[in-house]
Amino acid sequence: MSTDVSAADGAREVDGLTLEQWSVLERLGRSLHLRNVTLHDTLAAIVDTAIAVVPAAIHASVNLYARGRFEPQYASSPEVAQLDAEQLRLGDGPCVEASASQGVIVVVDTTAEPRWQQYGDLAASLGVRSMLCLPLAVDDVELGSLSLYGPEPDSFTAYDERVAALCATHAALALSSAQLVENLRSALVNRDTIGMAKGILMAADGITADEAFARLADRSQRGGRKVADVAARVVETGRIDGDGKPVLA
């Protein structure tokens, strides 16, 4: 006996999620294992996936929250980027609150939200009438928030919140992994830059590697700059800022 698979089968539900939604979430989970993935690529995947699995959302954004500072990172549209920038300017808003408190924030109607009236008015003027902001965290480490934006008041149902929460879990894991890779890449670049700067100083002054690093560290401490930044300046210009003469004649 043969079995025909109709188009409707693609909409079957598994534990409340359609097969299509499971497929999108699976693709996001796989991003954890992609090689050479960048932080920007991961942020874009998170935002695109959130919009795909929560149809009520017309926009989405990811914001980081590090050392008490709200840092907009990636938005699906200029309107949302403007809203995130406004929260950064105000130091407050639903995305800031979700990031700082690590709690889910639901804005049913941006025109009737007493907590963030100024922000709500701007959101409404840009076509955003409701919001769903979810915290991003891994092992109690606060990463930031994933925010979804709806075009009508009360756009998001309880079902949408469940799907978005599952998406946020995947997103936090992907984001944590991407940040680790980015930090490792940065450390390798800094190591190479410092090594080149040390070589320039050693060749110019006939000093040892340890003495060259000590000069970089001294300039870093006195100038309030990172050693890697001082080293990059030496590599770029052949001089240490403030010395008044080239390292190499």
Backbone as JSON, one array per atom type, in Angstrom:
{
  "sequence": "MSTDVSAADGAREVDGLTLEQWSVLERLGRSLHLRNVTLHDTLAAIVDTAIAVVPAAIHASVNLYARGRFEPQYASSPEVAQLDAEQLRLGDGPCVEASASQGVIVVVDTTAEPRWQQYGDLAASLGVRSMLCLPLAVDDVELGSLSLYGPEPDSFTAYDERVAALCATHAALALSSAQLVENLRSALVNRDTIGMAKGILMAADGITADEAFARLADRSQRGGRKVADVAARVVETGRIDGDGKPVLA",
  "N": [[0.85, -1.19, 0.0], [0.64, 2.16, -0.93], [1.65, 5.4, 0.27], [0.53, 8.64, 0.18], [2.01, 11.81, 0.48], [0.77, 14.71, 1.46], [0.61, 18.34, 0.97], [-0.41, 19.37, 3.26], [0.63, 17.79, 5.22], [3.01, 18.91, 5.93], [2.37, 20.76, 7.77], [1.76, 19.48, 10.08], [1.65, 19.01, 13.62], [4.09, 18.75, 16.19], [4.32, 18.18, 19.44], [3.01, 20.63, 19.74], [4.37, 22.34, 18.03], [4.75, 23.18, 14.59], [5.96, 21.13, 11.91], [7.48, 22.61, 10.19], [8.33, 24.73, 11.83], [9.87, 23.32, 13.7], [11.88, 22.52, 11.98], [13.14, 24.94, 11.33], [14.1, 25.71, 13.84], [15.84, 23.62, 14.25], [17.79, 24.17, 12.35], [18.89, 26.49, 13.41], [19.96, 25.42, 15.77], [21.98, 23.86, 14.66], [23.78, 25.77, 13.95], [25.46, 26.06, 16.03], [27.5, 24.34, 15.56], [28.8, 25.07, 13.29], [31.67, 25.8, 11.38], [34.02, 28.47, 11.36], [32.12, 30.43, 11.75], [30.84, 33.71, 12.18], [30.31, 36.29, 14.67], [28.5, 38.18, 13.76], [27.15, 36.74, 11.74], [25.87, 34.84, 13.31], [24.17, 36.42, 14.9], [22.5, 37.43, 12.9], [21.31, 35.03, 12.04], [19.89, 34.31, 14.32], [17.98, 36.39, 14.55], [16.61, 36.17, 12.07], [15.58, 33.59, 12.33], [13.91, 33.83, 14.55], [11.86, 35.47, 13.57], [10.88, 33.77, 11.63], [9.82, 31.58, 13.05], [7.96, 32.66, 14.71], [5.28, 33.83, 13.55], [3.72, 36.09, 14.08], [5.44, 38.12, 14.57], [6.85, 40.93, 13.07], [9.26, 42.15, 13.03], [12.54, 41.77, 14.5], [15.1, 41.77, 17.04], [18.44, 41.62, 18.46], [20.02, 42.24, 21.47], [22.89, 42.92, 23.41], [24.0, 42.56, 26.81], [26.28, 43.65, 28.8], [28.34, 43.87, 31.6], [26.55, 45.58, 32.9], [25.81, 47.28, 30.88], [23.77, 48.18, 28.18], [23.75, 47.03, 24.91], [22.97, 47.52, 21.71], [22.85, 45.22, 18.98], [22.02, 43.77, 16.61], [19.51, 44.26, 14.22], [16.43, 43.66, 12.52], [15.38, 45.56, 10.87], [15.47, 49.05, 9.84], [13.71, 50.54, 11.42], [13.48, 49.11, 13.83], [16.14, 49.18, 14.62], [16.33, 51.88, 15.17], [14.62, 52.04, 17.37], [16.01, 50.47, 19.24], [18.28, 52.02, 19.51], [17.16, 54.25, 20.72], [16.44, 53.23, 23.21], [18.98, 52.76, 24.2], [19.84, 55.38, 24.4], [18.02, 56.42, 26.28], [18.5, 54.73, 28.37], [16.73, 52.92, 29.31], [13.82, 50.82, 28.91], [11.77, 48.26, 27.34], [13.43, 46.21, 26.24], [15.85, 46.69, 27.5], [15.06, 46.24, 30.14], [14.37, 43.49, 30.03], [16.87, 42.42, 29.46], [18.4, 43.21, 31.7], [16.97, 42.29, 33.95], [16.59, 39.68, 33.32], [14.14, 38.58, 32.75], [11.0, 37.76, 31.18], [9.48, 40.16, 29.15], [6.47, 41.58, 28.3], [4.84, 43.69, 26.14], [1.78, 44.79, 25.72], [0.39, 46.82, 24.39], [1.89, 49.41, 22.81], [1.08, 52.02, 22.9], [-0.21, 52.3, 25.25], [1.36, 51.74, 27.4], [2.45, 52.25, 30.52], [4.98, 52.2, 31.69], [6.97, 52.89, 29.89], [6.48, 55.39, 28.35], [7.44, 57.42, 26.58], [9.15, 55.99, 24.91], [7.28, 54.13, 23.97], [5.54, 55.74, 22.47], [7.2, 56.46, 20.34], [7.69, 53.92, 19.27], [5.1, 53.2, 18.4], [4.72, 55.11, 16.42], [6.42, 54.16, 14.54], [5.23, 51.92, 13.63], [5.14, 49.76, 15.37], [3.27, 48.0, 17.61], [3.11, 46.17, 19.63], [5.16, 44.13, 21.83], [7.51, 41.51, 22.5], [9.83, 40.52, 24.68], [12.63, 38.62, 25.38], [14.85, 37.09, 27.71], [18.35, 36.32, 27.24], [20.49, 33.83, 28.19], [23.11, 31.74, 29.49], [23.88, 29.14, 31.54], [23.4, 30.74, 33.83], [24.76, 33.0, 33.09], [24.4, 36.22, 32.04], [23.49, 37.3, 28.87], [22.0, 39.0, 27.22], [19.22, 40.07, 25.32], [16.45, 38.88, 23.32], [14.27, 40.32, 21.11], [10.94, 40.65, 19.96], [8.69, 42.09, 17.6], [5.44, 43.3, 17.11], [2.77, 44.2, 14.79], [0.28, 44.93, 15.63], [-1.81, 45.69, 18.51], [-1.43, 43.47, 21.3], [-0.3, 41.29, 19.87], [0.98, 38.87, 20.32], [0.46, 35.55, 21.27], [-0.06, 33.13, 23.94], [0.94, 30.77, 22.99], [2.76, 31.74, 21.07], [4.6, 32.87, 22.82], [5.67, 30.58, 24.03], [6.93, 29.31, 21.87], [8.74, 31.32, 21.17], [10.29, 31.38, 23.49], [11.57, 28.92, 23.35], [13.05, 29.34, 21.06], [14.69, 31.39, 22.0], [16.25, 29.98, 23.83], [17.8, 28.29, 22.16], [19.03, 30.36, 20.77], [20.59, 31.66, 22.72], [22.52, 29.72, 23.31], [23.79, 29.51, 20.81], [24.72, 32.13, 20.55], [26.46, 32.38, 22.75], [28.43, 30.54, 22.04], [29.38, 31.69, 19.65], [30.42, 34.1, 20.61], [32.53, 33.16, 22.14], [34.2, 32.05, 20.17], [34.74, 34.38, 18.73], [36.14, 35.86, 20.63], [38.41, 34.26, 20.94], [39.51, 34.47, 18.39], [40.11, 37.19, 18.37], [42.01, 37.26, 20.41], [44.09, 35.8, 19.24], [44.76, 37.44, 17.08], [45.59, 39.72, 18.47], [47.79, 38.66, 19.81], [49.53, 38.13, 17.68], [49.92, 40.71, 16.69], [51.16, 42.01, 18.85], [53.47, 40.48, 18.91], [54.68, 41.24, 16.46], [55.12, 43.95, 16.97], [56.91, 43.81, 19.1], [59.07, 42.68, 17.74], [59.79, 44.8, 16.03], [60.65, 46.72, 17.9], [62.77, 45.35, 19.08], [64.53, 45.08, 16.91], [65.07, 47.74, 16.39], [66.22, 48.85, 18.73], [67.95, 46.99, 19.74], [67.21, 45.3, 21.85], [65.96, 42.81, 24.2], [63.29, 40.34, 23.85], [61.69, 40.32, 26.14], [62.29, 42.83, 27.21], [61.32, 44.45, 25.18], [58.58, 43.92, 25.33], [58.12, 44.94, 27.86], [58.44, 47.66, 27.4], [56.22, 48.16, 25.77], [54.18, 47.52, 27.58], [54.63, 49.43, 29.55], [54.07, 51.81, 28.17], [51.41, 51.3, 27.67], [50.3, 51.31, 30.26], [50.85, 53.92, 31.16], [49.48, 55.4, 29.3], [46.9, 54.55, 29.53], [45.83, 52.63, 27.82], [45.14, 49.6, 25.96], [47.56, 46.98, 25.75], [47.63, 45.69, 23.29], [46.58, 47.66, 21.61], [48.54, 49.65, 21.74], [50.63, 48.21, 20.6], [49.59, 47.78, 18.03], [49.72, 50.36, 17.07], [52.48, 50.77, 16.94], [53.16, 48.88, 14.96], [51.76, 49.94, 12.83], [52.77, 52.58, 12.47], [55.46, 52.59, 13.09], [56.36, 53.76, 15.38], [56.2, 54.55, 18.89], [53.53, 56.06, 20.46], [54.06, 59.29, 21.68], [56.77, 59.13, 21.99], [58.0, 60.69, 20.17], [59.75, 60.19, 18.11], [60.59, 58.09, 15.32], [60.51, 54.52, 15.76], [62.06, 52.94, 14.19], [64.8, 54.04, 12.33]],
  "CA": [[0.0, 0.0, 0.0], [1.43, 3.38, -1.02], [1.18, 6.51, 1.1], [0.75, 9.94, -0.43], [2.3, 12.88, 1.44], [0.18, 15.96, 0.97], [1.21, 19.58, 1.48], [-0.9, 19.61, 4.62], [1.44, 17.07, 6.19], [4.09, 19.79, 6.39], [1.87, 21.61, 8.85], [1.45, 18.68, 11.25], [2.27, 19.53, 14.83], [4.81, 17.87, 17.09], [4.36, 18.87, 20.73], [2.54, 22.0, 19.61], [5.11, 23.07, 17.01], [4.63, 22.6, 13.27], [7.21, 20.54, 11.42], [8.26, 23.7, 9.62], [8.97, 25.45, 12.93], [10.93, 22.46, 14.21], [12.96, 22.54, 11.01], [13.87, 26.2, 11.46], [14.82, 25.65, 15.1], [16.94, 22.68, 14.07], [18.85, 24.87, 11.61], [19.56, 27.38, 14.35], [20.78, 24.59, 16.64], [23.16, 23.43, 13.92], [24.73, 26.88, 13.84], [26.43, 25.87, 17.1], [28.57, 23.47, 15.12], [29.38, 25.57, 12.05], [33.03, 26.3, 11.48], [34.29, 29.8, 10.82], [30.96, 31.3, 11.88], [31.15, 34.98, 12.83], [29.28, 36.77, 15.58], [27.48, 38.84, 12.94], [26.35, 35.69, 11.1], [25.04, 34.22, 14.34], [23.12, 37.37, 15.24], [21.56, 37.45, 11.78], [20.56, 33.78, 12.06], [18.96, 34.36, 15.45], [16.89, 37.3, 14.21], [15.82, 35.58, 10.97], [14.87, 32.43, 12.84], [12.83, 34.29, 15.44], [10.74, 35.94, 12.73], [10.34, 32.63, 10.9], [9.06, 30.65, 13.91], [6.86, 33.4, 15.36], [4.71, 34.6, 12.44], [3.13, 37.36, 14.52], [6.52, 39.12, 14.64], [7.26, 41.5, 11.79], [10.65, 42.54, 13.2], [13.21, 41.19, 15.67], [16.45, 42.31, 17.28], [19.22, 41.05, 19.55], [20.83, 43.2, 22.2], [23.75, 42.34, 24.43], [24.0, 43.26, 28.09], [27.56, 43.29, 29.4], [28.81, 44.76, 32.67], [25.53, 46.58, 33.18], [25.62, 48.18, 29.74], [22.9, 47.71, 27.11], [24.47, 47.24, 23.66], [22.27, 47.03, 20.52], [23.76, 44.45, 18.14], [21.53, 43.42, 15.28], [18.07, 44.48, 14.07], [15.95, 43.2, 11.22], [14.91, 46.68, 10.08], [15.9, 50.36, 10.34], [12.8, 50.98, 12.47], [13.86, 48.47, 15.08], [17.44, 49.72, 14.99], [16.05, 53.19, 15.78], [14.04, 51.8, 18.7], [17.08, 50.01, 20.13], [19.14, 53.18, 19.78], [16.43, 55.11, 21.66], [16.58, 52.62, 24.54], [20.35, 53.02, 24.62], [19.89, 56.8, 24.78], [17.24, 56.61, 27.49], [18.96, 53.84, 29.44], [15.56, 52.21, 29.82], [12.92, 50.32, 27.88], [11.45, 46.83, 27.54], [14.58, 45.35, 25.93], [16.8, 46.91, 28.58], [14.53, 45.56, 31.33], [14.49, 42.05, 29.84], [18.3, 42.09, 29.54], [18.9, 43.44, 33.05], [16.26, 41.47, 34.94], [16.53, 38.32, 32.81], [12.75, 38.14, 32.8], [10.24, 38.01, 29.95], [8.72, 41.4, 29.17], [5.42, 41.65, 27.28], [4.17, 44.98, 25.97], [0.54, 44.47, 25.01], [0.08, 47.94, 23.51], [2.92, 50.43, 23.02], [0.46, 53.33, 23.14], [-0.84, 52.29, 26.57], [2.33, 51.15, 28.32], [2.83, 53.34, 31.43], [6.38, 52.12, 32.11], [7.88, 53.48, 28.89], [5.58, 56.16, 27.51], [8.17, 58.09, 25.5], [9.56, 54.94, 23.99], [6.08, 53.57, 23.37], [5.05, 56.66, 21.44], [8.09, 56.32, 19.18], [7.44, 52.61, 18.69], [3.83, 53.24, 17.69], [4.91, 55.93, 15.21], [7.19, 53.36, 13.59], [4.45, 50.75, 13.25], [5.25, 48.69, 16.35], [2.21, 48.19, 18.6], [3.28, 45.24, 20.75], [6.51, 43.59, 21.89], [7.81, 40.36, 23.34], [11.28, 40.57, 24.92], [13.03, 37.43, 26.13], [16.26, 37.12, 28.13], [19.29, 35.34, 26.7], [21.45, 33.48, 29.23], [23.63, 30.37, 29.48], [24.48, 28.81, 32.84], [23.25, 31.92, 34.68], [25.54, 34.13, 32.57], [23.51, 37.09, 31.28], [24.02, 37.68, 27.56], [21.24, 40.1, 26.64], [17.8, 39.78, 25.09], [15.88, 38.73, 21.99], [13.0, 41.06, 21.13], [10.05, 40.49, 18.81], [7.86, 43.28, 17.46], [4.2, 43.02, 16.39], [2.16, 45.38, 14.17], [-1.02, 45.2, 16.25], [-1.83, 45.45, 19.96], [-1.63, 42.09, 21.74], [0.0, 40.43, 18.72], [1.59, 37.59, 20.69], [-0.34, 34.65, 22.09], [0.7, 32.29, 24.86], [1.66, 29.83, 22.14], [3.9, 32.47, 20.53], [5.58, 33.02, 23.89], [6.34, 29.29, 24.21], [7.82, 29.12, 20.73], [9.81, 32.32, 21.27], [11.17, 30.97, 24.58], [12.4, 27.83, 22.83], [13.98, 29.99, 20.14], [15.67, 32.13, 22.81], [17.18, 29.0, 24.4], [18.74, 27.98, 21.09], [19.77, 31.57, 20.44], [21.58, 31.92, 23.76], [23.61, 28.77, 23.12], [24.52, 29.91, 19.61], [25.39, 33.4, 20.82], [27.58, 32.12, 23.65], [29.47, 29.87, 21.26], [29.94, 32.65, 18.7], [31.23, 35.06, 21.37], [33.77, 32.47, 22.51], [35.03, 31.99, 18.96], [35.17, 35.75, 18.41], [37.16, 36.24, 21.61], [39.62, 33.52, 20.61], [40.08, 35.09, 17.19], [40.68, 38.47, 18.78], [43.21, 36.99, 21.19], [45.14, 35.39, 18.31], [45.17, 38.63, 16.34], [46.36, 40.57, 19.39], [49.09, 38.01, 20.06], [50.39, 38.34, 16.5], [50.25, 42.14, 16.61], [52.15, 42.27, 19.89], [54.71, 39.85, 18.48], [55.29, 42.07, 15.43], [55.61, 45.18, 17.6], [58.13, 43.45, 19.84], [60.15, 42.51, 16.77], [60.21, 46.13, 15.58], [61.41, 47.34, 18.98], [64.02, 44.6, 19.25], [65.42, 45.42, 15.8], [65.44, 49.16, 16.45], [67.0, 49.22, 19.9], [68.84, 45.92, 20.17], [66.78, 44.84, 23.17], [65.4, 41.47, 24.22], [61.84, 40.24, 23.71], [61.09, 40.73, 27.41], [62.44, 44.29, 27.33], [60.4, 45.06, 24.22], [57.23, 43.83, 25.88], [58.06, 45.85, 29.0], [58.22, 49.0, 26.86], [54.82, 48.23, 25.35], [53.35, 47.51, 28.78], [54.8, 50.72, 30.22], [53.3, 52.8, 27.4], [50.01, 50.98, 27.88], [49.9, 51.74, 31.6], [50.9, 55.38, 31.25], [48.5, 56.0, 28.4], [45.56, 54.04, 29.78], [45.39, 51.91, 26.63], [45.48, 48.19, 25.96], [48.86, 46.66, 25.15], [47.41, 45.37, 21.88], [46.39, 48.91, 20.88], [49.87, 50.26, 21.63], [51.37, 47.4, 19.65], [49.06, 48.06, 16.69], [50.24, 51.67, 16.68], [53.88, 50.55, 16.57], [53.17, 48.17, 13.69], [51.21, 50.82, 11.8], [53.53, 53.82, 12.24], [56.87, 52.45, 13.39], [56.72, 54.56, 16.55], [55.32, 54.48, 20.06], [52.96, 57.39, 20.72], [54.65, 60.07, 22.77], [58.21, 59.07, 21.97], [58.45, 61.83, 19.37], [60.66, 59.81, 17.05], [60.29, 56.74, 14.84], [61.23, 53.42, 16.39], [63.08, 52.57, 13.22], [65.28, 55.19, 11.58]],
  "C": [[0.89, 1.23, 0.0], [0.81, 4.46, -0.17], [1.52, 7.82, 0.42], [0.99, 10.97, 0.66], [1.78, 14.17, 0.86], [0.88, 17.16, 1.55], [0.79, 19.85, 2.9], [-0.06, 18.9, 5.66], [2.56, 17.93, 6.74], [3.67, 20.66, 7.54], [1.5, 20.8, 10.08], [2.21, 19.19, 12.45], [2.96, 18.42, 15.61], [5.0, 18.64, 18.39], [4.0, 20.35, 20.59], [3.26, 22.83, 18.58], [4.89, 22.39, 15.66], [5.97, 22.05, 12.85], [8.1, 21.63, 10.82], [9.01, 24.47, 10.71], [10.09, 24.63, 13.55], [12.14, 22.5, 13.29], [13.81, 23.8, 11.14], [14.68, 26.2, 12.74], [16.01, 24.69, 15.0], [18.11, 23.35, 13.34], [19.6, 25.82, 12.52], [20.46, 26.58, 15.29], [22.05, 24.15, 15.96], [24.21, 24.54, 13.81], [25.78, 26.81, 14.96], [27.66, 25.11, 16.62], [29.19, 23.91, 13.8], [30.79, 26.08, 12.3], [33.12, 27.67, 10.84], [33.08, 30.72, 10.86], [31.36, 32.57, 12.62], [30.02, 35.36, 13.77], [28.15, 37.42, 14.79], [26.56, 37.81, 12.28], [25.39, 35.05, 12.1], [23.88, 35.13, 14.73], [22.05, 37.42, 14.15], [20.69, 36.2, 11.77], [19.52, 33.77, 13.17], [17.74, 35.2, 15.11], [16.0, 36.71, 13.12], [14.99, 34.4, 11.46], [13.7, 32.82, 13.72], [11.61, 34.74, 14.64], [10.08, 34.77, 12.02], [9.45, 31.75, 11.78], [7.94, 31.34, 14.68], [6.24, 34.32, 14.31], [4.12, 35.95, 12.84], [4.18, 38.47, 14.55], [6.86, 39.62, 13.24], [8.71, 41.96, 11.83], [11.21, 41.79, 14.41], [14.57, 41.85, 15.82], [17.1, 41.56, 18.43], [20.06, 42.15, 20.16], [21.66, 42.48, 23.23], [23.69, 43.19, 25.69], [25.24, 42.8, 28.84], [27.98, 44.33, 30.42], [27.84, 45.92, 32.91], [25.26, 47.54, 32.05], [24.8, 47.49, 28.65], [23.56, 48.05, 25.77], [23.68, 46.66, 22.49], [23.25, 46.36, 19.56], [23.25, 44.22, 16.73], [20.01, 43.59, 15.25], [17.65, 44.12, 12.66], [15.5, 44.35, 10.33], [15.43, 48.0, 10.65], [15.01, 50.87, 11.48], [13.19, 50.41, 13.82], [15.23, 48.95, 15.56], [17.28, 51.09, 15.66], [15.5, 53.02, 17.19], [15.1, 51.33, 19.68], [18.02, 51.16, 20.5], [18.48, 54.13, 20.77], [16.52, 54.54, 23.07], [17.98, 52.83, 25.08], [20.48, 54.46, 25.11], [19.19, 57.04, 26.11], [17.8, 55.82, 28.67], [17.84, 53.03, 30.04], [14.7, 51.78, 28.65], [12.69, 48.84, 28.08], [12.62, 45.9, 27.26], [15.65, 45.48, 27.01], [16.36, 46.15, 29.83], [14.67, 44.05, 31.21], [15.95, 41.6, 29.98], [18.8, 42.16, 30.98], [18.27, 42.5, 34.07], [16.25, 39.99, 34.59], [15.14, 37.73, 32.99], [12.07, 38.48, 31.48], [9.41, 39.28, 30.12], [7.73, 41.39, 28.0], [4.82, 43.04, 27.28], [2.95, 44.73, 25.11], [0.2, 45.55, 24.0], [1.07, 49.07, 23.79], [2.33, 51.8, 23.3], [-0.17, 53.43, 24.52], [0.06, 51.64, 27.6], [2.88, 52.23, 29.25], [4.31, 53.33, 31.81], [7.32, 52.86, 31.16], [7.07, 54.29, 27.89], [6.29, 56.8, 26.32], [8.61, 57.08, 24.44], [8.36, 54.35, 23.25], [5.51, 54.43, 22.26], [5.88, 56.55, 20.17], [7.82, 54.99, 18.49], [6.16, 52.61, 17.86], [3.96, 54.03, 16.38], [5.67, 55.18, 14.13], [6.48, 52.06, 13.21], [4.55, 49.57, 14.18], [4.22, 48.93, 17.44], [2.29, 47.2, 19.76], [4.68, 44.63, 20.66], [6.58, 42.39, 22.82], [9.33, 40.29, 23.47], [11.68, 39.42, 25.83], [14.51, 37.49, 26.49], [17.06, 36.04, 27.43], [20.34, 35.08, 27.78], [21.87, 32.03, 29.06], [24.33, 30.14, 30.82], [24.51, 30.03, 33.77], [24.13, 33.1, 34.26], [24.62, 34.95, 31.67], [24.18, 37.52, 29.98], [23.3, 38.88, 26.97], [19.79, 39.7, 26.46], [17.5, 39.64, 23.6], [14.51, 39.38, 22.03], [12.24, 40.87, 19.82], [9.06, 41.64, 18.8], [6.64, 42.96, 16.59], [3.55, 44.29, 15.88], [0.84, 45.81, 14.8], [-0.92, 45.04, 17.76], [-2.09, 43.98, 20.26], [-1.39, 41.09, 20.61], [0.39, 39.01, 19.13], [0.72, 36.79, 21.65], [0.56, 33.89, 23.06], [1.51, 31.25, 24.09], [2.9, 30.49, 21.54], [5.0, 32.61, 21.57], [6.36, 31.72, 24.12], [7.35, 29.04, 23.09], [9.02, 30.07, 20.81], [10.79, 31.94, 22.37], [12.1, 29.85, 24.14], [13.46, 28.39, 21.88], [15.07, 30.72, 20.92], [16.69, 31.19, 23.44], [18.24, 28.62, 23.38], [19.63, 29.18, 20.8], [20.87, 31.85, 21.45], [22.78, 30.99, 23.62], [24.46, 29.15, 21.91], [25.32, 31.18, 19.84], [26.61, 33.2, 21.72], [28.74, 31.49, 22.91], [30.16, 30.85, 20.32], [30.82, 33.67, 19.41], [32.56, 34.44, 21.77], [34.73, 32.42, 21.33], [35.58, 33.37, 18.62], [36.28, 36.2, 19.37], [38.49, 35.52, 21.33], [40.31, 34.11, 19.39], [40.77, 36.4, 17.54], [41.98, 38.28, 19.54], [44.38, 36.6, 20.28], [45.67, 36.58, 17.52], [46.03, 39.53, 17.23], [47.74, 39.98, 19.66], [50.04, 38.26, 18.9], [50.83, 39.79, 16.4], [51.31, 42.51, 17.63], [53.5, 41.68, 19.5], [55.42, 40.69, 17.42], [55.87, 43.35, 16.03], [56.88, 44.92, 18.4], [59.32, 43.3, 18.89], [60.68, 43.84, 16.26], [61.08, 46.8, 16.64], [62.76, 46.65, 19.17], [65.03, 44.96, 18.16], [65.92, 46.85, 15.91], [66.42, 49.46, 17.56], [67.94, 48.13, 20.4], [68.51, 45.39, 21.54], [66.18, 43.44, 23.05], [63.88, 41.51, 24.06], [61.13, 40.71, 24.98], [61.17, 42.25, 27.58], [61.51, 45.01, 26.37], [58.97, 45.04, 24.74], [57.07, 44.79, 27.06], [57.82, 47.28, 28.52], [56.77, 49.18, 26.42], [53.9, 48.32, 26.56], [53.43, 48.84, 29.51], [54.0, 51.8, 29.51], [51.81, 52.57, 27.58], [49.51, 51.52, 29.21], [49.85, 53.26, 31.7], [49.84, 56.05, 30.38], [47.08, 55.52, 28.6], [44.98, 53.31, 28.57], [45.78, 50.44, 26.75], [46.83, 47.99, 25.29], [48.7, 46.39, 23.66], [47.23, 46.63, 21.04], [47.71, 49.65, 20.69], [50.69, 49.53, 20.58], [50.91, 47.66, 18.22], [49.58, 49.39, 16.17], [51.7, 51.56, 16.24], [53.97, 49.9, 15.2], [52.74, 49.1, 12.55], [52.15, 51.97, 11.45], [55.03, 53.68, 12.46], [57.31, 53.29, 14.57], [55.75, 54.26, 17.69], [54.83, 55.88, 20.34], [53.66, 58.06, 21.88], [56.16, 60.05, 22.77], [58.8, 60.2, 21.12], [59.43, 61.47, 18.27], [60.31, 58.39, 16.6], [61.09, 55.7, 15.61], [62.38, 53.0, 15.49], [63.49, 53.79, 12.43], [65.12, 54.94, 10.09]]
}
